[in-house]
Amino acid sequence: MQYISTRNKDRQHSAAQAIVQGLAQDGGLLTPVYIPKLPRRALEDLKNMSYQQRAVYVMKLFLDEFSVKELTDYANAAYSLEKFDTPAVAPVHRLDRETHCLELWHGPTCAFKDMALQMLPHLLTGSLTKLEEDKTVCILVATSGDTGKGALEGFRDVSRTRILVFYPKDGVSQVQQLQMVTQEGGNVSVCAVVGNFDDAQSGVKQIFSDEELRVELAKRGYFFSSANSINWGRVLPQLVYYVSAYCDLLRDGEIESGQPINVCVPTGNFGNILAAYYAREMGVPIARLICASNQNNVLTDFLRTGIYNRGRTFYQTCSPSMDILISSNLERLLMSLTQSDQEVRDYMKLLNQQGSYQVSARLLEKMQRLFSGYYCDDQQTKRVIGRIYSQFDYLIDPHTAVAFDALDQYRQETGDTTTALVVSTASPFKFCDSVLEGLGIPPRGDGLDLLDALSERTGMHVPAPLAGLRDKKVRFEQVVEKDCMADAVRKLLE
Ligand SMILES: *Cc1c(COP(=O)(O)O)cnc(C)c1O
């Protein structure tokens, strides 16, 4: 399988090159030339396999340079019982006959980023070996919370890697901050930036394009790469859980072979729902893809009008991992639906220069045949948390609640009762304050007290990685001004 940039079809890259490089030189996203189809009966065969075996099967179709033995070693290490608190890895929870929830937060950081960030380090170091690259890869991450911790946990003590995470000083939740500053491992560093998430992200982007720094660090044996969801090595492991969830529903007799399901995904950077689209392309019987947004509803508008306009107010919501105005991975969908690098290049140029673009009527029609978009605000999000808890005795986090609300709106608007799979992206314990409010309890005290309050109210256990935070030592207290991030990198790599 070869990989091309969404902005230039002519240059092909191997999978290893795509994973090591992260982003194409022209600014486009490296993407498989085509999406392979699952062989007939594959889903029936996979039905009785473990999550790890399903992962090997799906990933192998995209990574011919990797042997089944290599991928098996990676999958067993990434999705072991040491890392995930259930052997199912990504279990499907039944609410009623037509409604099921795919739980993606059983990993070491309690958010869905683990599904890919536990696998990426193996794919990346395997790729380094194949390319005979002897430098150490330095992973730079700007995070609004979940990605930073997920990447730290994935890359900790992985040989030939070094990881530096920058987070906005006052822009992450208390639990998220504690998760990062107490991170263990010999190759990790964490640094607060005075500013917001955009400042941290611009700083990291600047470092990536700083030629002087690149040369200086190359002399010291380092090169930079990204663990962001623009990296194909992060999208690919996400295809697996859609295949796996369909197999679980088949195995458990919830659906019959070939029966279509709808999938509803809480969406920020469009990485998770893009993986669902690719799974559909592979032949998983997915009918409709429902894209759920919070008040930052740029995707809802786009799917309805064909106009993508980032020039709008940015809201801080109680589902912060979806507070995003530029959904990077959308570019891969545009490429897949148009098959025209020229058309994608034109749209992205308009987005950069004018802050908006309008897709052709043909493309809009194609998108609307596949996707529906809905959004809700914080008040509604909390109401949904309360409703799902009282109706089904099932506790969900605010991101997942946004998805449940989108599914409600879709069902009301269309009357479509197709079996739905709602994707649950974080443990409710990561966002205790909003969840408690949703249950009608005013949150009192700081982040860690709230863990106990939520546990007492619901009788659910606090997930071990969060309960353990209380006894962890703070290792990283460094704070940098946003203009001094490059210097911080120099010092940290000394
Ligand atoms: C990152 C994240 C999302 C958004 O996923 P995308 O792939 O960026 O669309 C949703 N929920 C949670 C909890 C996340 O951490």
The ligand as an SDF file (V2000), in Angstrom:
LIG
                    3D

 15 15  0  0  0  0  0  0  0  0999 V2000
  -10.1040   14.0150   21.0620 C   0  0  0  0  0  0  0  0  0  0  0  0
  -11.4520   13.7740   21.6340 C   0  0  0  0  0  0  0  0  0  0  0  0
  -12.6240   13.9090   20.8540 C   0  0  0  0  0  0  0  0  0  0  0  0
  -12.5990   14.3560   19.4030 C   0  0  0  0  0  0  0  0  0  0  0  0
  -12.0750   13.3900   18.5460 O   0  0  0  0  0  0  0  0  0  0  0  0
  -11.5950   13.7840   17.0720 P   0  0  0  0  0  0  0  0  0  0  0  0
  -10.9090   12.5780   16.5390 O   0  0  0  0  0  0  0  0  0  0  0  0
  -10.6630   14.9470   17.2390 O   0  0  0  0  0  0  0  0  0  0  0  0
  -12.8070   14.1480   16.2960 O   0  0  0  0  0  0  0  0  0  0  0  0
  -13.8440   13.6090   21.4490 C   0  0  0  0  0  0  0  0  0  0  0  0
  -13.9190   13.2520   22.7620 N   0  0  0  0  0  0  0  0  0  0  0  0
  -12.8210   13.1300   23.5300 C   0  0  0  0  0  0  0  0  0  0  0  0
  -12.9890   12.7500   24.9720 C   0  0  0  0  0  0  0  0  0  0  0  0
  -11.5450   13.3760   23.0010 C   0  0  0  0  0  0  0  0  0  0  0  0
  -10.4650   13.2690   23.7990 O   0  0  0  0  0  0  0  0  0  0  0  0
  1  2  1  0
  2  3  1  0
  2 14  2  0
  3  4  1  0
  3 10  2  0
  4  5  1  0
  5  6  1  0
  6  7  2  0
  6  8  1  0
  6  9  1  0
 10 11  1  0
 11 12  2  0
 12 13  1  0
 12 14  1  0
 14 15  1  0
M  END
$$$$
